[in-house]
Amino acid sequence: MWNKIKAIAFDLDGTLIDSVPDLAVATQAALAELGLASCTEAQVRTWVGNGAEMLMRRAMSHALGEAVAQAALDAAMPVFMHHYQENLEKHSALYRDVHSVLQTLFEAGFKLAVVTNKPYRFTLPLLEAFNINEFFSLVLGGDSLAKMKPDPLPLQHLLAQWQLDTTELLMVGDSKNDILAAKAAGIASIGLTYGYNYGEDIGLAGPDAVCEQFSELLNWITPAQR
């Protein structure tokens, strides 16, 4: 399986970039503007991974102590989006070795993509802010297609766009959503232990391999294979 890999899809938040510090600031600011009780960065780390709307749904439900009405959530989303736009890369950071490993894979000829549940409008500016946008020939946000991870549609879209067999695409991510999407698409996956996975061990999702550091990817996918 591994010696046939031609392309790699990467999750963004918790995989390439530790973006929770900015997401937490934006969530706290939105809750304050809405007159709701605040939350901690640690709590936000357990709420991310299913897109911006689910993050706010969890934050507002926590503040209210009950499920939030859809109308209230819809009204809150522009508030959150504004604050996140203002805090997109102020406190976030690339994880260790991300830039060098991406450069190694890119120069070796692997086709690289970002497949994230983050809204597309925030994804490209974040990639540009950390100077890694040049490595990716395709970027899919959570609102780029009709469905997002854990649905396999984004990965199936990659397979179709790049005319790849399922044995030729690898998914790398830190969340069970990444692993479930890969399994549903019939492709291999690597789970990273350092990101955001709702407090669960990523190994429980059943990835084909588990890495504790981003640099360990090169133990599984080496430039020599290309």
Secondary structure as a PSIPRED ss2 file (coil, helix, strand):
# PSIPRED VFORMAT (PSIPRED V4.0)

   1 M C   1.000  0.000  0.000
   2 W H   0.000  1.000  0.000
   3 N H   0.000  1.000  0.000
   4 K H   0.000  1.000  0.000
   5 I C   1.000  0.000  0.000
   6 K C   1.000  0.000  0.000
   7 A E   0.000  0.000  1.000
   8 I E   0.000  0.000  1.000
   9 A E   0.000  0.000  1.000
  10 F E   0.000  0.000  1.000
  11 D C   1.000  0.000  0.000
  12 L C   1.000  0.000  0.000
  13 D E   0.000  0.000  1.000
  14 G C   1.000  0.000  0.000
  15 T C   1.000  0.000  0.000
  16 L C   1.000  0.000  0.000
  17 I E   0.000  0.000  1.000
  18 D E   0.000  0.000  1.000
  19 S C   1.000  0.000  0.000
  20 V H   0.000  1.000  0.000
  21 P H   0.000  1.000  0.000
  22 D H   0.000  1.000  0.000
  23 L H   0.000  1.000  0.000
  24 A H   0.000  1.000  0.000
  25 V H   0.000  1.000  0.000
  26 A H   0.000  1.000  0.000
  27 T H   0.000  1.000  0.000
  28 Q H   0.000  1.000  0.000
  29 A H   0.000  1.000  0.000
  30 A H   0.000  1.000  0.000
  31 L H   0.000  1.000  0.000
  32 A H   0.000  1.000  0.000
  33 E H   0.000  1.000  0.000
  34 L C   1.000  0.000  0.000
  35 G C   1.000  0.000  0.000
  36 L C   1.000  0.000  0.000
  37 A C   1.000  0.000  0.000
  38 S C   1.000  0.000  0.000
  39 C C   1.000  0.000  0.000
  40 T C   1.000  0.000  0.000
  41 E H   0.000  1.000  0.000
  42 A H   0.000  1.000  0.000
  43 Q H   0.000  1.000  0.000
  44 V H   0.000  1.000  0.000
  45 R H   0.000  1.000  0.000
  46 T H   0.000  1.000  0.000
  47 W H   0.000  1.000  0.000
  48 V C   1.000  0.000  0.000
  49 G C   1.000  0.000  0.000
  50 N C   1.000  0.000  0.000
  51 G C   1.000  0.000  0.000
  52 A H   0.000  1.000  0.000
  53 E H   0.000  1.000  0.000
  54 M H   0.000  1.000  0.000
  55 L H   0.000  1.000  0.000
  56 M H   0.000  1.000  0.000
  57 R H   0.000  1.000  0.000
  58 R H   0.000  1.000  0.000
  59 A H   0.000  1.000  0.000
  60 M H   0.000  1.000  0.000
  61 S H   0.000  1.000  0.000
  62 H H   0.000  1.000  0.000
  63 A H   0.000  1.000  0.000
  64 L H   0.000  1.000  0.000
  65 G C   1.000  0.000  0.000
  66 E C   1.000  0.000  0.000
  67 A C   1.000  0.000  0.000
  68 V C   1.000  0.000  0.000
  69 A C   1.000  0.000  0.000
  70 Q H   0.000  1.000  0.000
  71 A H   0.000  1.000  0.000
  72 A H   0.000  1.000  0.000
  73 L H   0.000  1.000  0.000
  74 D H   0.000  1.000  0.000
  75 A H   0.000  1.000  0.000
  76 A H   0.000  1.000  0.000
  77 M H   0.000  1.000  0.000
  78 P H   0.000  1.000  0.000
  79 V H   0.000  1.000  0.000
  80 F H   0.000  1.000  0.000
  81 M H   0.000  1.000  0.000
  82 H H   0.000  1.000  0.000
  83 H H   0.000  1.000  0.000
  84 Y H   0.000  1.000  0.000
  85 Q H   0.000  1.000  0.000
  86 E H   0.000  1.000  0.000
  87 N C   1.000  0.000  0.000
  88 L C   1.000  0.000  0.000
  89 E C   1.000  0.000  0.000
  90 K C   1.000  0.000  0.000
  91 H C   1.000  0.000  0.000
  92 S C   1.000  0.000  0.000
  93 A E   0.000  0.000  1.000
  94 L E   0.000  0.000  1.000
  95 Y C   1.000  0.000  0.000
  96 R C   1.000  0.000  0.000
  97 D C   1.000  0.000  0.000
  98 V H   0.000  1.000  0.000
  99 H H   0.000  1.000  0.000
 100 S H   0.000  1.000  0.000
 101 V H   0.000  1.000  0.000
 102 L H   0.000  1.000  0.000
 103 Q H   0.000  1.000  0.000
 104 T H   0.000  1.000  0.000
 105 L H   0.000  1.000  0.000
 106 F H   0.000  1.000  0.000
 107 E H   0.000  1.000  0.000
 108 A C   1.000  0.000  0.000
 109 G C   1.000  0.000  0.000
 110 F C   1.000  0.000  0.000
 111 K E   0.000  0.000  1.000
 112 L E   0.000  0.000  1.000
 113 A E   0.000  0.000  1.000
 114 V E   0.000  0.000  1.000
 115 V E   0.000  0.000  1.000
 116 T C   1.000  0.000  0.000
 117 N C   1.000  0.000  0.000
 118 K C   1.000  0.000  0.000
 119 P C   1.000  0.000  0.000
 120 Y H   0.000  1.000  0.000
 121 R H   0.000  1.000  0.000
 122 F H   0.000  1.000  0.000
 123 T H   0.000  1.000  0.000
 124 L H   0.000  1.000  0.000
 125 P H   0.000  1.000  0.000
 126 L H   0.000  1.000  0.000
 127 L H   0.000  1.000  0.000
 128 E H   0.000  1.000  0.000
 129 A H   0.000  1.000  0.000
 130 F C   1.000  0.000  0.000
 131 N C   1.000  0.000  0.000
 132 I C   1.000  0.000  0.000
 133 N H   0.000  1.000  0.000
 134 E H   0.000  1.000  0.000
 135 F H   0.000  1.000  0.000
 136 F C   1.000  0.000  0.000
 137 S C   1.000  0.000  0.000
 138 L E   0.000  0.000  1.000
 139 V E   0.000  0.000  1.000
 140 L E   0.000  0.000  1.000
 141 G C   1.000  0.000  0.000
 142 G C   1.000  0.000  0.000
 143 D C   1.000  0.000  0.000
 144 S C   1.000  0.000  0.000
 145 L C   1.000  0.000  0.000
 146 A C   1.000  0.000  0.000
 147 K C   1.000  0.000  0.000
 148 M C   1.000  0.000  0.000
 149 K C   1.000  0.000  0.000
 150 P C   1.000  0.000  0.000
 151 D C   1.000  0.000  0.000
 152 P C   1.000  0.000  0.000
 153 L H   0.000  1.000  0.000
 154 P H   0.000  1.000  0.000
 155 L H   0.000  1.000  0.000
 156 Q H   0.000  1.000  0.000
 157 H H   0.000  1.000  0.000
 158 L H   0.000  1.000  0.000
 159 L H   0.000  1.000  0.000
 160 A H   0.000  1.000  0.000
 161 Q H   0.000  1.000  0.000
 162 W C   1.000  0.000  0.000
 163 Q C   1.000  0.000  0.000
 164 L C   1.000  0.000  0.000
 165 D C   1.000  0.000  0.000
 166 T H   0.000  1.000  0.000
 167 T H   0.000  1.000  0.000
 168 E H   0.000  1.000  0.000
 169 L E   0.000  0.000  1.000
 170 L E   0.000  0.000  1.000
 171 M E   0.000  0.000  1.000
 172 V E   0.000  0.000  1.000
 173 G E   0.000  0.000  1.000
 174 D C   1.000  0.000  0.000
 175 S C   1.000  0.000  0.000
 176 K H   0.000  1.000  0.000
 177 N H   0.000  1.000  0.000
 178 D H   0.000  1.000  0.000
 179 I H   0.000  1.000  0.000
 180 L H   0.000  1.000  0.000
 181 A H   0.000  1.000  0.000
 182 A H   0.000  1.000  0.000
 183 K H   0.000  1.000  0.000
 184 A H   0.000  1.000  0.000
 185 A H   0.000  1.000  0.000
 186 G C   1.000  0.000  0.000
 187 I C   1.000  0.000  0.000
 188 A E   0.000  0.000  1.000
 189 S E   0.000  0.000  1.000
 190 I E   0.000  0.000  1.000
 191 G E   0.000  0.000  1.000
 192 L E   0.000  0.000  1.000
 193 T C   1.000  0.000  0.000
 194 Y C   1.000  0.000  0.000
 195 G C   1.000  0.000  0.000
 196 Y C   1.000  0.000  0.000
 197 N C   1.000  0.000  0.000
 198 Y C   1.000  0.000  0.000
 199 G C   1.000  0.000  0.000
 200 E C   1.000  0.000  0.000
 201 D C   1.000  0.000  0.000
 202 I H   0.000  1.000  0.000
 203 G H   0.000  1.000  0.000
 204 L H   0.000  1.000  0.000
 205 A H   0.000  1.000  0.000
 206 G C   1.000  0.000  0.000
 207 P C   1.000  0.000  0.000
 208 D C   1.000  0.000  0.000
 209 A E   0.000  0.000  1.000
 210 V E   0.000  0.000  1.000
 211 C E   0.000  0.000  1.000
 212 E C   1.000  0.000  0.000
 213 Q C   1.000  0.000  0.000
 214 F H   0.000  1.000  0.000
 215 S H   0.000  1.000  0.000
 216 E H   0.000  1.000  0.000
 217 L H   0.000  1.000  0.000
 218 L H   0.000  1.000  0.000
 219 N H   0.000  1.000  0.000
 220 W H   0.000  1.000  0.000
 221 I C   1.000  0.000  0.000
 222 T C   1.000  0.000  0.000
 223 P H   0.000  1.000  0.000
 224 A H   0.000  1.000  0.000
 225 Q H   0.000  1.000  0.000
 226 R C   1.000  0.000  0.000
